[in-house]
């Protein structure tokens, strides 16, 4: 499975592109949920033939639950991954992207200042998190890594009680070049043991973020933000 170039496009002209590595399965956010679950099951069988039936079921059910949550939050892109880690272990994670638009009115396009303000806000909100600034090929980004204690509804696993889970999450808030606003890239996994390997995977994704389509022509410059959904 080759890496794919993915547009984030509130209209016909994408705000940005990024590339997903092998092992990531992108969801069609407009697809009927029942049809999507059946399709995900077929894809899981094809992509992850060595996984146990329980692992495939967990991937499909938990992915659909997370997907519904992300759609409600306004995600432009959601994908799930099942990667083979050292020791031949299969590991699951979820990746999503939102475009955050500022309120109406005059807006500064100081990208560095915007990233710094986001980092300050994250430090105040999450005092135990690892927060900082990183420079990507696309431009400056605020970075936040933190652990969350979640209660996953047990009904999705056929259980009566909620299932406690510790999830590690990394967020990159990348101010847009196309106008006021930021792209929020988020990855989360329960597999904290292989976090270092996941950071290597995410580094590749974030280094691929670009305003230009890979192998395509440069998009025209615009004065304001581009609004819309994933193509």
C-alpha positions in Angstrom: 0.0 0.0 0.0 1.7 3.2 -1.1 1.5 6.5 0.7 -1.3 8.8 -0.5 -1.5 12.6 -0.9 -4.5 13.9 1.0 -6.1 17.3 0.5 -7.8 19.3 3.2 -10.2 21.4 1.3 -13.2 23.3 2.6 -13.8 24.3 -1.0 -12.6 23.0 -4.3 -9.1 24.6 -3.6 -7.3 22.8 -0.7 -5.8 24.7 2.2 -3.0 22.2 2.3 -1.9 18.6 1.5 -0.2 15.9 3.4 0.8 12.3 2.8 -0.3 9.2 4.7 2.2 6.3 5.0 1.3 2.7 4.4 -0.9 1.2 7.2 -3.3 4.2 7.4 -7.0 3.8 6.3 -8.8 7.0 5.5 -12.5 7.2 6.2 -15.2 8.7 3.9 -16.9 11.1 6.3 -20.0 11.3 4.1 -20.5 7.6 3.9 -23.5 5.8 5.5 -22.3 4.5 8.8 -23.6 0.9 8.2 -22.0 0.7 4.8 -18.8 2.2 6.2 -18.6 -0.4 9.0 -19.0 -3.2 6.4 -16.4 -1.7 4.2 -14.0 -1.2 7.1 -14.4 -4.9 7.9 -13.5 -5.8 4.3 -10.5 -3.4 4.3 -9.3 -4.8 7.6 -9.4 -8.3 6.3 -7.5 -7.3 3.2 -4.8 -5.1 4.8 -4.3 -6.9 8.1 -4.6 -10.6 7.1 -2.4 -11.6 10.0 -4.5 -9.8 12.7 -6.8 -11.9 14.9 -10.6 -11.6 14.4 -10.7 -9.9 17.8 -8.1 -7.3 16.7 -10.0 -6.6 13.5 -13.3 -6.2 15.3 -11.7 -3.9 17.8 -10.2 -1.8 15.0 -13.6 -1.5 13.2 -15.7 -0.9 16.3 -13.4 1.5 18.0 -12.7 3.4 14.8 -16.3 3.9 14.1 -16.9 5.2 17.6 -14.0 7.6 17.3 -15.0 8.6 13.8 -18.5 9.6 14.9 -17.0 11.7 17.7 -14.6 13.4 15.3 -17.3 14.1 12.7 -19.4 15.8 15.4 -16.3 17.9 16.3 -16.0 19.1 12.6 -13.1 17.0 11.4 -12.1 17.4 7.8 -10.0 14.1 7.8 -10.1 11.0 9.9 -7.9 7.9 9.4 -7.0 4.8 11.5 -3.8 2.9 11.4 -2.8 -0.6 12.3 1.0 -0.9 12.2 3.4 -3.7 12.8 5.8 -2.7 15.6 9.1 -4.3 16.7 8.5 -7.8 18.0 5.8 -8.4 15.3 3.2 -6.7 17.5 0.2 -5.0 15.8 -0.5 -1.5 17.1 -3.6 0.8 16.5 -3.9 4.6 16.4 -6.2 7.3 15.1 -5.3 10.4 13.2 -7.5 13.4 12.4 -7.4 16.9 11.1 -9.6 19.9 11.8 -9.5 23.4 10.3 -10.0 26.0 13.0 -11.4 29.3 11.7 -11.2 32.6 13.7 -14.3 34.5 14.6 -15.5 37.2 12.1 -13.7 40.5 12.1 -10.2 41.8 11.3 -7.6 39.0 11.9 -3.9 39.0 12.1 -2.0 36.6 9.8 1.1 36.6 12.0 1.7 32.8 11.9 4.5 32.8 14.4 2.5 34.9 16.9 -0.5 32.6 16.4 1.6 29.5 17.1 3.1 31.1 20.2 -0.3 32.1 21.6 -1.6 28.5 21.1 1.4 27.1 23.0 0.8 29.5 25.9 -2.9 28.5 26.0 -2.0 24.8 26.0 0.5 25.2 28.8 -2.3 26.9 30.9 -4.9 24.2 30.0 -2.6 21.2 30.4 0.1 21.9 33.0 1.3 18.3 32.9 1.7 18.2 29.1 4.8 18.6 27.0 4.3 21.8 25.0 6.6 23.7 22.6 7.1 25.0 19.1 8.5 23.1 16.1 9.4 24.3 12.7 8.0 22.2 9.8 8.7 22.6 6.1 5.2 24.2 5.9 6.0 26.6 8.7 5.9 27.0 12.5 3.6 24.8 14.6 2.6 24.6 18.2 3.1 21.1 19.7 1.4 19.4 22.7 1.8 15.8 23.9 -0.3 14.6 26.8 -2.0 11.6 28.4 -5.7 11.4 28.8 -7.8 9.1 31.1 -10.9 8.2 29.1 -14.0 6.1 29.8 -15.0 4.3 26.6 -18.6 3.2 26.4 -18.6 -0.5 27.1 -21.6 -1.1 24.9 -19.4 -0.9 21.8 -17.5 -3.9 23.0 -20.6 -5.7 24.3 -20.0 -4.8 27.9 -22.3 -3.2 30.5 -19.7 -0.9 32.1 -17.5 1.8 30.6 -13.9 0.7 29.8 -11.2 2.9 31.3 -8.3 3.7 28.9 -5.2 5.8 29.0 -4.6 7.5 25.6 -1.5 9.4 24.6 -2.2 12.3 22.2 -0.1 14.6 20.2 -1.5 17.8 18.6 0.2 20.0 16.0 -1.5 23.4 15.5 -0.3 24.8 12.2 -1.2 28.3 11.2 -2.4 28.4 7.6 -0.7 30.1 4.8 -4.0 30.6 2.9 -5.6 33.0 5.4 -6.5 33.4 9.1 -7.0 30.1 10.8 -5.0 26.9 11.7 -5.0 23.3 10.8 -5.1 21.0 13.9 -3.4 17.6 13.4 -4.1 15.2 16.2 -2.9 11.6 16.7 -3.9 9.3 19.6 -3.1 5.8 20.7 -3.4 3.5 23.7 -0.1 1.9 22.7 2.2 4.1 24.8 4.9 1.4 24.8 5.6 2.2 21.1 5.2 5.9 21.3 8.7 6.5 20.0 7.9 4.6 16.8 4.7 6.5 16.4 6.6 9.8 16.7 8.8 8.7 13.8 5.7 8.0 11.7 4.0 11.3 12.6 7.2 13.2 11.9 7.0 11.9 8.3 3.4 13.0 8.0 4.0 16.5 9.3 7.1 17.0 7.2 4.9 16.2 4.1 2.4 19.0 4.9 2.4 21.5 2.0 0.3 24.2 0.3 1.1 22.5 -3.0 -0.3 19.2 -4.4 2.5 16.7 -4.6 3.5 16.5 -8.3 0.9 19.1 -9.2 0.8 22.8 -10.0 1.0 25.4 -7.2 -2.4 26.7 -6.1 -3.3 30.3 -6.8 -2.8 32.8 -4.0 -5.9 34.0 -2.2 -6.6 36.8 0.2 -8.8 35.0 2.6 -9.3 31.6 4.2 -10.6 28.6 2.2 -13.5 26.9 3.8 -14.9 23.3 3.3 -14.3 19.6 3.7 -12.0 16.8 2.7 -12.1 16.0 -0.9 
